[in-house]
Amino acid sequence: MYNQYPNLVIFNHPLIQHKVTHLCDINTGTKEFCELTNELAMLMGYEALKDLPLKDIRVQAPLKKITSPVLAEEFTIVPILRAGLGMVDGLRSLSPTCKVGHVGLYRDEKTLEAKQYYFKLPVDADKGEVIIVDPALATGVSAKAAVDLIKSVGCKRIKIMCIFSAAQGVELLLENHPDVLIYSAKFSEAPLNEQGYILTAAGDAGDRICGTVSYKPKKCENK
């Protein structure tokens, strides 16, 4: 299965799998969908950020001065707009002083190619780790474009954190950027549909986060 991708980490924690199932459910409303997305980002962040460097500082504890570790550098979260915004607060809650950049991409509905409309990073993002967040890594086109942009300004330590991933997207990304680590809560080997969506995922996460689309079946009105 996904063991063939050495740079892909899949989370099997029961709490993560539980929340992913409710995220997929068409009966999950916008408010709960947003909450689940944030919670998943926070839970996944513990693993994705486990290799951040530390440094020792001296602090005054209640009984004596002690030497204890803190983060040696801050990381930068880069959501792919707009769906990636739903994962920012959950990840940022782990380190409120981290920085946030933005990559604005939209997908051409005919070619499925990524088109850039916005890109901005903190001036010193290249000094630390960059975590790209997007609920779905499907075709991989947007993720590849985001990494291309971020590398173009000198960033070298880049990770991608997504809730859903597909073999097609993982393969495209690792073929072009074999140094990038991918963290995902659910992986699918099945082909994407004609619109480039993962069939076993939550649909269009951006629409569900913003409430612009509902997948709930329409109720039949009695005439």
Secondary structure in CASP SS format (residue, H / E / C, confidence):
PFRMAT SS
TARGET T0000
AUTHOR 0000-0000-0000
METHOD secondary structure of the structure
MODEL  1
M C 1.00
Y H 1.00
N H 1.00
Q H 1.00
Y C 1.00
P C 1.00
N C 1.00
L E 1.00
V E 1.00
I E 1.00
F C 1.00
N C 1.00
H C 1.00
P H 1.00
L H 1.00
I H 1.00
Q H 1.00
H H 1.00
K H 1.00
V H 1.00
T H 1.00
H H 1.00
L H 1.00
C H 1.00
D C 1.00
I C 1.00
N C 1.00
T C 1.00
G C 1.00
T H 1.00
K H 1.00
E H 1.00
F H 1.00
C H 1.00
E H 1.00
L H 1.00
T H 1.00
N H 1.00
E H 1.00
L H 1.00
A H 1.00
M H 1.00
L H 1.00
M H 1.00
G H 1.00
Y H 1.00
E H 1.00
A H 1.00
L C 1.00
K C 1.00
D C 1.00
L C 1.00
P C 1.00
L E 1.00
K E 1.00
D E 1.00
I E 1.00
R E 1.00
V E 1.00
Q E 1.00
A C 1.00
P C 1.00
L C 1.00
K C 1.00
K E 1.00
I E 1.00
T E 1.00
S E 1.00
P E 1.00
V E 1.00
L E 1.00
A C 1.00
E C 1.00
E C 1.00
F C 1.00
T E 1.00
I E 1.00
V E 1.00
P E 1.00
I E 1.00
L E 1.00
R C 1.00
A H 1.00
G H 1.00
L H 1.00
G H 1.00
M H 1.00
V H 1.00
D H 1.00
G H 1.00
L H 1.00
R H 1.00
S C 1.00
L C 1.00
S C 1.00
P C 1.00
T C 1.00
C C 1.00
K E 1.00
V E 1.00
G C 1.00
H E 1.00
V E 1.00
G E 1.00
L E 1.00
Y E 1.00
R E 1.00
D C 1.00
E C 1.00
K C 1.00
T C 1.00
L C 1.00
E C 1.00
A E 1.00
K E 1.00
Q E 1.00
Y E 1.00
Y E 1.00
F E 1.00
K E 1.00
L C 1.00
P C 1.00
V C 1.00
D C 1.00
A H 1.00
D H 1.00
K H 1.00
G C 1.00
E C 1.00
V E 1.00
I E 1.00
I E 1.00
V E 1.00
D C 1.00
P C 1.00
A E 1.00
L E 1.00
A C 1.00
T C 1.00
G C 1.00
V H 1.00
S H 1.00
A H 1.00
K H 1.00
A H 1.00
A H 1.00
V H 1.00
D H 1.00
L H 1.00
I H 1.00
K H 1.00
S H 1.00
V C 1.00
G C 1.00
C C 1.00
K C 1.00
R C 1.00
I E 1.00
K E 1.00
I E 1.00
M E 1.00
C E 1.00
I E 1.00
F E 1.00
S E 1.00
A E 1.00
A H 1.00
Q H 1.00
G H 1.00
V H 1.00
E H 1.00
L H 1.00
L H 1.00
L H 1.00
E H 1.00
N H 1.00
H C 1.00
P C 1.00
D C 1.00
V C 1.00
L E 1.00
I E 1.00
Y E 1.00
S E 1.00
A E 1.00
K E 1.00
F E 1.00
S E 1.00
E C 1.00
A C 1.00
P C 1.00
L C 1.00
N C 1.00
E C 1.00
Q C 1.00
G C 1.00
Y C 1.00
I C 1.00
L C 1.00
T C 1.00
A C 1.00
A C 1.00
G C 1.00
D C 1.00
A H 1.00
G H 1.00
D H 1.00
R H 1.00
I H 1.00
C H 1.00
G C 1.00
T C 1.00
V C 1.00
S C 1.00
Y C 1.00
K C 1.00
P C 1.00
K C 1.00
K C 1.00
C C 1.00
E C 1.00
N C 1.00
K C 1.00
END
